[in-house]
Amino acid sequence: MKQYTYFLLLGLIAILEAGIFFWSVEHLEPLVMTGAVIIGVLTAWISRQMVDDVITDERSHLITEKASLRTLQVMGIVLFSYALGGVVISIGGEMFGPFSYQIARFSFLLMFIVFLMIIVYVLFLSWYERKFGAGGEDEE
């Protein structure tokens, strides 16, 4: 498969995912959307394996790694700050009245997700350090 065909297939998958999303929201069927996302990701991954041209090289891998790390750091800080602000707002309950409880629940859920994201990051970091031997050993 050519790289151009691969990118056209990705665009088609994205359009189908958007259509399935709208149908899923309209018919209140979240499992259909979940299944569609999993199938779409698997289809994109399998089709990427079939591309004949070179899609990535070492430079693009390095750029992707740095962009991914910075995205993780920035979004972790933003989401944690948002969750912390929600907790502070919900503690001063008079401002939002009966909605304070829902704001607090959502904020604590968001904090849990951020902490889970940090745990997953640390697990992957330690796994890759063991795999590639970057555990602080002196190489001579």
Sequence and secondary structure as in RCSB ss.txt:
>XXXX:A:sequence
MKQYTYFLLLGLIAILEAGIFFWSVEHLEPLVMTGAVIIGVLTAWISRQMVDDVITDERSHLITEKASLRTLQVM
GIVLFSYALGGVVISIGGEMFGPFSYQIARFSFLLMFIVFLMIIVYVLFLSWYERKFGAGGEDEE
>XXXX:A:secstr
  HHHHHHHHHHHHHHHHHHHHHHHHHT HHHHHHHHHHHHHHHHHHHHT  S    HHHHHHHHHHHHHHHHHH
HHHHHHHHHHHHHHHHTTTTTGGGHHHHHHHHHHHHHHHHHHHHHHHHHHHHHHHHHT SS    
